[in-house]
Amino acid sequence: MQATDAHDQKSKRRHGPLPRPAYQLRRNKISVFLTDEEYSEIRSRARSPAAYVRAVVLSRMPPQVPSINIQAYQELARSAANLNQIAHNLNTLWQEGGLSGLADIEDIRAELAEFRIKLLGLKTQFDEEVQ
């Protein structure tokens, strides 16, 4: 009989994340009607409209990236792609014994990544360690 109990427990096992505690369950619903344009605007700001609306209503606004930063980020992406190609070519030469001392390239790559993060208005690990 114990073998049957063990088998039943295995077949009833839940897959995926554990359920939320009762105090965290969202049981109340508010319905809002939106125009197609309003809904599109919310979808463009967040992957989950419900999470976005919840954050706005509860005054936990997600950070908005200024449009000038988005434009600069896109322009910087082209330069970053070029820099990555240069770094790749230099690394290939170095592996073949043609160059030495490529530590500077890694420093440049790290600085570029940090710059891109700052353009988006996000904090870097360094910023969090300083505070």
DSSP file (Angstrom, degrees, kcal/mol; ACC not computed):
  #  RESIDUE AA STRUCTURE BP1 BP2  ACC     N-H-->O    O-->H-N    N-H-->O    O-->H-N    TCO  KAPPA ALPHA  PHI   PSI    X-CA   Y-CA   Z-CA
    1    1 A M     >        0   0    0      0, 0.0     4,-1.8     0, 0.0     5,-0.1   0.000 360.0 360.0 360.0 -29.9    0.0    0.0    0.0
    2    2 A Q  H  >  +     0   0    0      1,-0.2     4,-2.3     2,-0.2     5,-0.2   0.874 360.0  56.2 -65.8 -35.9    2.9    2.3    0.6
    3    3 A A  H  > S+     0   0    0      1,-0.2     4,-2.0     2,-0.2    -1,-0.2   0.886 106.4  50.5 -62.8 -38.3    4.0    2.0   -3.0
    4    4 A T  H  > S+     0   0    0      2,-0.2     4,-2.5     1,-0.2    -1,-0.2   0.912 109.6  50.5 -66.1 -42.5    0.6    3.2   -4.2
    5    5 A D  H  X S+     0   0    0     -4,-1.8     4,-2.2     1,-0.2    -2,-0.2   0.910 110.5  49.4 -61.8 -42.5    0.7    6.2   -1.9
    6    6 A A  H  X S+     0   0    0     -4,-2.3     4,-1.9     1,-0.2    -1,-0.2   0.898 111.2  49.8 -63.8 -40.1    4.2    7.1   -3.2
    7    7 A H  H  X S+     0   0    0     -4,-2.0     4,-2.2     1,-0.2    -2,-0.2   0.908 109.7  50.9 -65.2 -42.0    3.0    6.8   -6.8
    8    8 A D  H  X S+     0   0    0     -4,-2.5     4,-1.4     1,-0.2    -2,-0.2   0.888 108.9  51.7 -62.7 -39.2   -0.1    9.0   -6.1
    9    9 A Q  H  < S+     0   0    0     -4,-2.2     4,-0.4     1,-0.2    -1,-0.2   0.899 110.0  49.0 -65.3 -39.7    2.1   11.7   -4.5
   10   10 A K  H >< S+     0   0    0     -4,-1.9     3,-1.0     1,-0.2    -2,-0.2   0.908 111.0  48.9 -66.5 -40.6    4.4   11.7   -7.6
   11   11 A S  H 3< S+     0   0    0     -4,-2.2    -1,-0.2     1,-0.2    -2,-0.2   0.751 110.3  51.8 -73.3 -22.3    1.5   12.0  -10.1
   12   12 A K  T 3< S+     0   0    0     -4,-1.4    -1,-0.2    -5,-0.2    -2,-0.2   0.446  80.7 125.4 -91.3  -0.4   -0.1   14.9   -8.1
   13   13 A R    <   -     0   0    0     -3,-1.0     2,-0.3    -4,-0.4    -3,-0.0  -0.353  59.3-129.7 -63.0 133.4    3.1   16.9   -8.0
   14   14 A R        -     0   0    0     -2,-0.1     2,-0.3     2,-0.0    -1,-0.1  -0.619  15.9-146.0 -83.3 143.1    2.6   20.4   -9.4
   15   15 A H        +     0   0    0     -2,-0.3    -1,-0.0     2,-0.0     0, 0.0  -0.779  59.4  27.8-103.4 153.7    5.0   21.7  -12.0
   16   16 A G  S    S-     0   0    0     -2,-0.3    -2,-0.0     3,-0.0     0, 0.0  -0.459 104.7 -12.5  94.8-168.8    6.1   25.3  -12.3
   17   17 A P  S    S-     0   0    0      0, 0.0     3,-0.1     0, 0.0    -2,-0.0  -0.244  75.8 -99.8 -68.9 155.4    6.3   28.0   -9.6
   18   18 A L        -     0   0    0      1,-0.1    -3,-0.0    -4,-0.0    -2,-0.0  -0.412  47.4 -95.2 -69.8 149.6    4.8   27.5   -6.2
   19   19 A P        -     0   0    0      0, 0.0    -1,-0.1     0, 0.0     3,-0.1  -0.289  44.5-103.3 -63.8 152.5    1.5   29.1   -5.6
   20   20 A R        -     0   0    0      1,-0.1     5,-0.1    -3,-0.1     2,-0.0  -0.385  40.7 -96.8 -71.6 152.6    1.5   32.6   -3.9
   21   21 A P    >>  -     0   0    0      0, 0.0     3,-1.8     0, 0.0     4,-0.5  -0.327  40.8-104.5 -63.7 157.5    0.6   32.9   -0.2
   22   22 A A  G >4 S+     0   0    0      1,-0.3     3,-1.1     2,-0.2    -2,-0.1   0.843 119.4  58.0 -55.8 -38.8   -3.0   33.9    0.4
   23   23 A Y  G 34 S+     0   0    0      1,-0.2    -1,-0.3     3,-0.0    -3,-0.0   0.688 106.8  49.7 -69.7 -15.5   -2.1   37.5    1.3
   24   24 A Q  G <4 S+     0   0    0     -3,-1.8    -1,-0.2     2,-0.1    -2,-0.2   0.477  83.4 113.3 -99.0  -3.4   -0.5   38.0   -2.1
   25   25 A L    <<  -     0   0    0     -3,-1.1     2,-0.9    -4,-0.5    -3,-0.0  -0.462  63.4-137.9 -71.4 138.4   -3.3   36.6   -4.2
   26   26 A R        +     0   0    0     -2,-0.2    -1,-0.1     1,-0.2    -2,-0.1  -0.850  38.5 155.3 -98.2 104.7   -5.0   39.1   -6.4
   27   27 A R        +     0   0    0     -2,-0.9     2,-0.4     2,-0.0    -1,-0.2   0.577  46.9  81.0-106.5 -13.7   -8.7   38.4   -6.1
   28   28 A N        -     0   0    0      2,-0.0     2,-0.4     0, 0.0     0, 0.0  -0.779  59.6-162.2-103.4 141.0  -10.3   41.8   -7.0
   29   29 A K        -     0   0    0     -2,-0.4     2,-0.5     2,-0.0    -2,-0.0  -0.958  10.3-166.8-126.4 137.5  -10.7   43.0  -10.5
   30   30 A I        -     0   0    0     -2,-0.4     2,-0.4     2,-0.0    -2,-0.0  -0.992  16.0-150.1-118.9 126.2  -11.3   46.4  -12.0
   31   31 A S        -     0   0    0     -2,-0.5     2,-0.4     2,-0.0    -2,-0.0  -0.808  15.3-178.7 -99.2 136.9  -12.4   46.6  -15.6
   32   32 A V        -     0   0    0     -2,-0.4     2,-0.4     2,-0.0    -2,-0.0  -1.000  18.9-141.0-134.1 133.5  -11.5   49.6  -17.7
   33   33 A F        -     0   0    0     -2,-0.4     2,-0.3     0, 0.0    -2,-0.0  -0.808  24.2-175.1 -95.0 136.0  -12.5   50.2  -21.3
   34   34 A L        -     0   0    0     -2,-0.4     2,-0.1     4,-0.0    -2,-0.0  -0.916  25.6-116.0-127.5 152.2   -9.9   51.7  -23.6
   35   35 A T     >  -     0   0    0     -2,-0.3     4,-2.6     1,-0.1     5,-0.2  -0.384  38.8-105.3 -74.7 166.5   -9.8   52.9  -27.2
   36   36 A D  H  > S+     0   0    0      1,-0.2     4,-2.4     2,-0.2     5,-0.2   0.894 123.6  52.1 -59.5 -38.9   -7.5   51.1  -29.5
   37   37 A E  H  > S+     0   0    0      2,-0.2     4,-2.1     1,-0.2    -1,-0.2   0.919 110.2  47.0 -65.1 -44.3   -5.1   54.1  -29.4
   38   38 A E  H  > S+     0   0    0      2,-0.2     4,-2.2     1,-0.2    -2,-0.2   0.921 113.3  48.6 -62.9 -44.0   -5.0   54.1  -25.6
   39   39 A Y  H  X S+     0   0    0     -4,-2.6     4,-2.6     1,-0.2    -1,-0.2   0.906 110.1  52.0 -64.0 -41.0   -4.5   50.4  -25.4
   40   40 A S  H  X S+     0   0    0     -4,-2.4     4,-2.0    -5,-0.2    -1,-0.2   0.899 108.0  52.1 -60.6 -41.6   -1.7   50.7  -28.0
   41   41 A E  H  X S+     0   0    0     -4,-2.1     4,-0.9     2,-0.2    -1,-0.2   0.920 111.0  46.3 -63.2 -43.2    0.0   53.4  -26.0
   42   42 A I  H >X S+     0   0    0     -4,-2.2     4,-1.3     1,-0.2     3,-0.7   0.918 111.5  52.0 -65.2 -42.5    0.0   51.2  -22.8
   43   43 A R  H 3< S+     0   0    0     -4,-2.6    -1,-0.2     1,-0.2    -2,-0.2   0.841 106.4  54.6 -62.6 -32.5    1.3   48.2  -24.8
   44   44 A S  H 3< S+     0   0    0     -4,-2.0    -1,-0.2     1,-0.2    -2,-0.2   0.737 109.4  48.3 -73.5 -20.7    4.1   50.3  -26.1
   45   45 A R  H << S+     0   0    0     -4,-0.9     2,-0.3    -3,-0.7    -1,-0.2   0.696 122.7  12.6 -91.3 -21.1    5.2   51.2  -22.6
   46   46 A A     <  -     0   0    0     -4,-1.3    -1,-0.2    -3,-0.1     6,-0.0  -0.998  59.2-130.0-156.2 152.1    5.1   47.8  -21.0
   47   47 A R  S    S+     0   0    0     -2,-0.3    -1,-0.1     1,-0.2    -4,-0.0   0.865 105.1  45.7 -69.7 -35.9    5.0   44.1  -21.9
   48   48 A S     >  -     0   0    0      1,-0.2     4,-2.3    -3,-0.1    -1,-0.2  -0.904  65.9-167.3-113.8 106.2    2.2   43.6  -19.4
   49   49 A P  H  > S+     0   0    0      0, 0.0     4,-2.9     0, 0.0     5,-0.2   0.891  91.3  53.5 -56.8 -39.6   -0.6   46.2  -19.5
   50   50 A A  H  > S+     0   0    0      1,-0.2     4,-2.5     2,-0.2     5,-0.2   0.929 110.0  46.1 -62.9 -45.3   -2.0   44.9  -16.2
   51   51 A A  H  > S+     0   0    0      2,-0.2     4,-2.3     1,-0.2    -1,-0.2   0.891 114.0  49.5 -64.5 -38.6    1.3   45.2  -14.4
   52   52 A Y  H  X S+     0   0    0     -4,-2.3     4,-2.5     2,-0.2    -2,-0.2   0.949 112.5  45.5 -65.6 -49.2    1.8   48.7  -15.9
   53   53 A V  H  X S+     0   0    0     -4,-2.9     4,-2.8     1,-0.2     5,-0.3   0.907 112.6  52.2 -62.0 -41.3   -1.6   50.0  -14.9
   54   54 A R  H  X S+     0   0    0     -4,-2.5     4,-2.2    -5,-0.2    -1,-0.2   0.920 110.8  47.7 -59.8 -44.5   -1.2   48.5  -11.4
   55   55 A A  H  <>S+     0   0    0     -4,-2.3     5,-4.3     2,-0.2    -2,-0.2   0.895 113.8  47.1 -64.6 -40.9    2.2   50.3  -11.0
   56   56 A V  H ><5S+     0   0    0     -4,-2.5     3,-1.5     3,-0.2    -2,-0.2   0.943 114.1  46.1 -66.6 -47.8    0.7   53.6  -12.2
   57   57 A V  H 3<5S+     0   0    0     -4,-2.8    -2,-0.2     1,-0.3    -1,-0.2   0.871 115.3  46.4 -64.7 -37.1   -2.3   53.4  -10.0
   58   58 A L  T 3<5S-     0   0    0     -4,-2.2    -1,-0.3    -5,-0.3    -2,-0.2   0.217 117.9-112.3 -91.6  15.7   -0.3   52.4   -7.0
   59   59 A S  T < 5S+     0   0    0     -3,-1.5    -3,-0.2     1,-0.1    -2,-0.1   0.843  81.9 123.4  58.7  39.4    2.3   55.1   -7.7
   60   60 A R      < -     0   0    0     -5,-4.3    -4,-0.2    -6,-0.2    -1,-0.1  -0.467  43.8-174.3-120.5  58.6    5.1   52.8   -8.6
   61   61 A M        -     0   0    0     -5,-0.2     3,-0.1    -6,-0.1    -5,-0.1  -0.271  24.1-123.3 -58.8 131.9    5.7   54.2  -12.0
   62   62 A P        -     0   0    0      0, 0.0    -1,-0.1     0, 0.0     2,-0.1  -0.465  42.0 -89.5 -69.3 149.9    8.3   52.3  -14.0
   63   63 A P        -     0   0    0      0, 0.0     2,-0.5     0, 0.0    59,-0.0  -0.375  39.3-140.5 -64.6 136.6   11.2   54.5  -15.2
   64   64 A Q        -     0   0    0     -2,-0.1   -19,-0.0    -3,-0.1    -3,-0.0  -0.848   9.5-135.7 -98.3 131.2   10.6   56.1  -18.5
   65   65 A V        -     0   0    0     -2,-0.5     5,-0.1     1,-0.1    55,-0.1  -0.755  28.1-116.2 -85.4 122.6   13.6   56.3  -20.9
   66   66 A P    >>  -     0   0    0      0, 0.0     4,-1.8     0, 0.0     3,-0.7  -0.291  18.7-124.5 -58.9 142.4   13.8   59.8  -22.4
   67   67 A S  H 3> S+     0   0    0      1,-0.3     4,-2.4     2,-0.2     5,-0.2   0.840 110.9  58.5 -60.5 -33.3   13.3   59.7  -26.2
   68   68 A I  H 3> S+     0   0    0      1,-0.2     4,-2.4     2,-0.2    -1,-0.3   0.882 106.0  49.7 -63.4 -35.8   16.6   61.5  -26.8
   69   69 A N  H <> S+     0   0    0     -3,-0.7     4,-2.7     2,-0.2    -1,-0.2   0.876 108.5  52.2 -69.5 -37.0   18.3   58.6  -24.9
   70   70 A I  H  X S+     0   0    0     -4,-1.8     4,-2.3     2,-0.2    -2,-0.2   0.931 111.5  47.1 -63.5 -43.9   16.6   56.0  -27.0
   71   71 A Q  H  X S+     0   0    0     -4,-2.4     4,-2.2     2,-0.2    -2,-0.2   0.932 113.9  46.9 -62.8 -45.7   17.7   57.8  -30.2
   72   72 A A  H  X S+     0   0    0     -4,-2.4     4,-2.7     1,-0.2    -2,-0.2   0.886 110.4  53.6 -63.5 -38.3   21.3   58.1  -28.9
   73   73 A Y  H  X S+     0   0    0     -4,-2.7     4,-1.8     2,-0.2    -1,-0.2   0.913 109.1  48.5 -62.3 -43.1   21.2   54.4  -27.8
   74   74 A Q  H  X S+     0   0    0     -4,-2.3     4,-1.0     2,-0.2    -2,-0.2   0.905 113.6  46.3 -64.8 -41.2   20.2   53.4  -31.4
   75   75 A E  H  X S+     0   0    0     -4,-2.2     4,-1.3     1,-0.2     3,-0.5   0.899 111.5  51.9 -67.1 -39.2   22.9   55.5  -32.9
   76   76 A L  H  X S+     0   0    0     -4,-2.7     4,-3.0     1,-0.2    -1,-0.2   0.822  98.5  66.7 -65.9 -30.6   25.5   54.2  -30.4
   77   77 A A  H  X S+     0   0    0     -4,-1.8     4,-2.2     1,-0.2    -1,-0.2   0.881  99.0  51.3 -59.9 -38.1   24.4   50.6  -31.3
   78   78 A R  H  X S+     0   0    0     -4,-1.0     4,-2.1    -3,-0.5    -1,-0.2   0.930 112.3  45.7 -64.2 -44.5   25.9   51.1  -34.8
   79   79 A S  H  X S+     0   0    0     -4,-1.3     4,-2.7     1,-0.2    -2,-0.2   0.895 111.4  52.9 -64.7 -39.0   29.2   52.3  -33.3
   80   80 A A  H  X S+     0   0    0     -4,-3.0     4,-2.6     2,-0.2    -1,-0.2   0.891 107.1  51.9 -64.2 -38.8   29.2   49.4  -30.9
   81   81 A A  H  X S+     0   0    0     -4,-2.2     4,-2.0     2,-0.2    -1,-0.2   0.921 111.1  47.7 -63.4 -42.9   28.7   46.9  -33.7
   82   82 A N  H  X S+     0   0    0     -4,-2.1     4,-2.3     2,-0.2    -2,-0.2   0.922 111.7  50.1 -62.7 -43.5   31.7   48.4  -35.5
   83   83 A L  H  X S+     0   0    0     -4,-2.7     4,-2.9     1,-0.2    -2,-0.2   0.898 108.9  52.2 -62.3 -40.4   33.7   48.4  -32.3
   84   84 A N  H  X S+     0   0    0     -4,-2.6     4,-2.5     2,-0.2    -1,-0.2   0.887 108.8  50.4 -63.7 -37.9   32.8   44.7  -31.8
   85   85 A Q  H  X S+     0   0    0     -4,-2.0     4,-2.4     2,-0.2    -2,-0.2   0.912 111.6  47.8 -65.7 -41.4   33.9   43.9  -35.3
   86   86 A I  H  X S+     0   0    0     -4,-2.3     4,-2.6     2,-0.2    -2,-0.2   0.938 112.6  48.8 -62.8 -46.1   37.2   45.7  -34.7
   87   87 A A  H  X S+     0   0    0     -4,-2.9     4,-2.7     1,-0.2    -2,-0.2   0.899 110.3  51.7 -61.2 -40.7   37.7   43.9  -31.4
   88   88 A H  H  X S+     0   0    0     -4,-2.5     4,-2.3     2,-0.2    -1,-0.2   0.937 111.1  46.9 -61.5 -46.5   36.9   40.5  -33.1
   89   89 A N  H  X S+     0   0    0     -4,-2.4     4,-2.2     1,-0.2    -2,-0.2   0.904 113.5  48.3 -63.0 -41.5   39.5   41.1  -35.8
   90   90 A L  H  X S+     0   0    0     -4,-2.6     4,-2.7     2,-0.2    -1,-0.2   0.902 110.5  51.3 -65.6 -40.5   42.1   42.2  -33.2
   91   91 A N  H  X S+     0   0    0     -4,-2.7     4,-2.6     2,-0.2    -2,-0.2   0.895 109.0  51.4 -62.5 -39.2   41.4   39.2  -31.1
   92   92 A T  H  X S+     0   0    0     -4,-2.3     4,-1.5     2,-0.2    -2,-0.2   0.931 111.6  46.8 -63.0 -45.4   41.8   36.9  -34.1
   93   93 A L  H  <>S+     0   0    0     -4,-2.2     5,-3.2     1,-0.2     6,-0.5   0.905 112.1  51.1 -61.6 -41.4   45.2   38.5  -34.9
   94   94 A W  H ><5S+     0   0    0     -4,-2.7     3,-1.6     4,-0.3    -2,-0.2   0.908 107.6  51.8 -63.8 -42.1   46.2   38.2  -31.3
   95   95 A Q  H 3<5S+     0   0    0     -4,-2.6    -1,-0.2     1,-0.3    -2,-0.2   0.819 107.8  53.1 -64.8 -29.4   45.3   34.5  -31.2
   96   96 A E  T 3<5S-     0   0    0     -4,-1.5    -1,-0.3    -5,-0.2    -2,-0.2   0.440 125.0-105.7 -83.9   0.6   47.4   34.0  -34.3
   97   97 A G  T < 5S+     0   0    0     -3,-1.6    -3,-0.2     2,-0.2    -2,-0.1   0.573  90.5 116.1  89.7   9.9   50.4   35.7  -32.5
   98   98 A G  S   <S+     0   0    0     -5,-3.2     2,-0.3    -6,-0.2    -4,-0.3   0.711  74.9  28.4 -86.0 -20.5   50.1   39.0  -34.4
   99   99 A L        -     0   0    0     -6,-0.5     2,-0.3    -9,-0.1    -2,-0.2  -0.940  60.4-166.5-137.2 157.8   49.3   41.3  -31.5
  100  100 A S        +     0   0    0     -2,-0.3    -5,-0.0     1,-0.2    -6,-0.0  -0.955  62.2  41.0-138.3 161.2   49.8   41.4  -27.8
  101  101 A G    >   +     0   0    0     -2,-0.3     3,-0.6     1,-0.1    -1,-0.2   0.943  52.8 158.6  72.3  50.6   48.3   43.5  -24.9
  102  102 A L  T >>  +     0   0    0      1,-0.2     4,-1.2     2,-0.1     3,-0.8   0.243  41.5 106.3 -89.7  15.2   44.6   43.5  -25.9
  103  103 A A  H 3> S+     0   0    0      1,-0.2     4,-1.8     2,-0.2    -1,-0.2   0.848  72.2  63.6 -60.8 -32.1   43.5   44.3  -22.3
  104  104 A D  H <> S+     0   0    0     -3,-0.6     4,-2.3     1,-0.2    -1,-0.2   0.855  97.3  55.9 -60.2 -35.6   42.7   47.8  -23.5
  105  105 A I  H <> S+     0   0    0     -3,-0.8     4,-2.5     1,-0.2    -1,-0.2   0.902 105.9  50.2 -65.7 -40.6   40.1   46.5  -25.8
  106  106 A E  H  X S+     0   0    0     -4,-1.2     4,-2.4     2,-0.2    -1,-0.2   0.888 109.7  51.7 -64.7 -37.8   38.3   44.7  -23.0
  107  107 A D  H  X S+     0   0    0     -4,-1.8     4,-2.4     2,-0.2    -2,-0.2   0.914 110.8  47.8 -62.9 -42.7   38.4   48.0  -21.0
  108  108 A I  H  X S+     0   0    0     -4,-2.3     4,-2.5     2,-0.2    -2,-0.2   0.915 111.0  50.9 -63.9 -43.1   36.8   49.8  -23.9
  109  109 A R  H  X S+     0   0    0     -4,-2.5     4,-2.1     1,-0.2    -2,-0.2   0.910 111.2  48.1 -61.3 -43.3   34.2   47.2  -24.3
  110  110 A A  H  X S+     0   0    0     -4,-2.4     4,-2.2     2,-0.2    -2,-0.2   0.906 112.1  48.8 -65.3 -42.5   33.3   47.4  -20.6
  111  111 A E  H  X S+     0   0    0     -4,-2.4     4,-2.4     2,-0.2    -2,-0.2   0.895 110.2  51.8 -64.1 -40.0   33.1   51.2  -20.7
  112  112 A L  H  X S+     0   0    0     -4,-2.5     4,-2.3     2,-0.2    -2,-0.2   0.917 109.3  49.6 -62.8 -43.7   30.9   51.1  -23.8
  113  113 A A  H  X S+     0   0    0     -4,-2.1     4,-1.9     1,-0.2    -2,-0.2   0.912 111.7  48.7 -62.1 -42.5   28.5   48.6  -22.1
  114  114 A E  H  X S+     0   0    0     -4,-2.2     4,-2.3     1,-0.2    -1,-0.2   0.901 110.1  52.1 -64.2 -40.7   28.3   50.9  -19.0
  115  115 A F  H  X S+     0   0    0     -4,-2.4     4,-2.0     1,-0.2    -2,-0.2   0.904 108.2  50.8 -61.8 -42.4   27.7   53.9  -21.2
  116  116 A R  H  X S+     0   0    0     -4,-2.3     4,-1.2     1,-0.2    -1,-0.2   0.895 109.9  50.3 -63.5 -39.9   24.8   52.2  -23.0
  117  117 A I  H  <>S+     0   0    0     -4,-1.9     5,-2.0     1,-0.2     3,-0.3   0.912 109.7  50.5 -64.6 -42.3   23.2   51.3  -19.6
  118  118 A K  H ><5S+     0   0    0     -4,-2.3     3,-1.3     1,-0.2    -1,-0.2   0.856 103.7  59.2 -65.5 -34.4   23.5   54.8  -18.4
  119  119 A L  H 3<5S+     0   0    0     -4,-2.0    -1,-0.2     1,-0.3    -2,-0.2   0.855 103.9  51.9 -61.2 -33.4   21.8   56.1  -21.6
  120  120 A L  T 3<5S-     0   0    0     -4,-1.2    -1,-0.3    -3,-0.3    -2,-0.2   0.533 118.8-115.1 -80.6  -5.0   18.8   54.0  -20.7
  121  121 A G  T < 5S+     0   0    0     -3,-1.3     2,-0.2    -4,-0.3    -3,-0.2   0.701  70.1 137.0  81.3  18.7   18.7   55.5  -17.3
  122  122 A L      < -     0   0    0     -5,-2.0     2,-0.3     1,-0.0    -1,-0.3  -0.608  55.5-112.5 -96.7 159.4   19.5   52.3  -15.5
  123  123 A K        -     0   0    0     -2,-0.2     2,-0.2    -3,-0.1    -1,-0.0  -0.696  26.0-141.7 -90.4 143.5   22.0   51.9  -12.6
  124  124 A T     >  -     0   0    0     -2,-0.3     4,-1.9     1,-0.1     5,-0.2  -0.512  29.1-104.9 -93.5 168.7   25.2   49.9  -13.1
  125  125 A Q  H  > S+     0   0    0      1,-0.2     4,-2.1     2,-0.2     5,-0.2   0.889 123.2  55.2 -59.1 -39.5   26.7   47.6  -10.5
  126  126 A F  H  > S+     0   0    0      1,-0.2     4,-1.9     2,-0.2    -1,-0.2   0.915 105.7  51.1 -60.9 -44.1   29.3   50.2   -9.8
  127  127 A D  H  > S+     0   0    0      1,-0.2     4,-1.4     2,-0.2    -1,-0.2   0.891 111.0  48.4 -60.3 -40.7   26.6   52.8   -9.1
  128  128 A E  H  < S+     0   0    0     -4,-1.9    -1,-0.2     1,-0.2    -2,-0.2   0.848 110.2  51.4 -69.8 -34.3   24.9   50.5   -6.6
  129  129 A E  H  < S+     0   0    0     -4,-2.1    -1,-0.2     1,-0.2    -2,-0.2   0.851 107.7  53.0 -70.6 -34.2   28.2   49.7   -4.8
  130  130 A V  H  <        0   0    0     -4,-1.9    -1,-0.2     1,-0.2    -2,-0.2   0.860 360.0 360.0 -69.8 -36.0   29.0   53.4   -4.4
  131  131 A Q     <        0   0    0     -4,-1.4    -1,-0.2    -5,-0.2    -2,-0.2   0.480 360.0 360.0 -75.3 360.0   25.7   54.1   -2.7
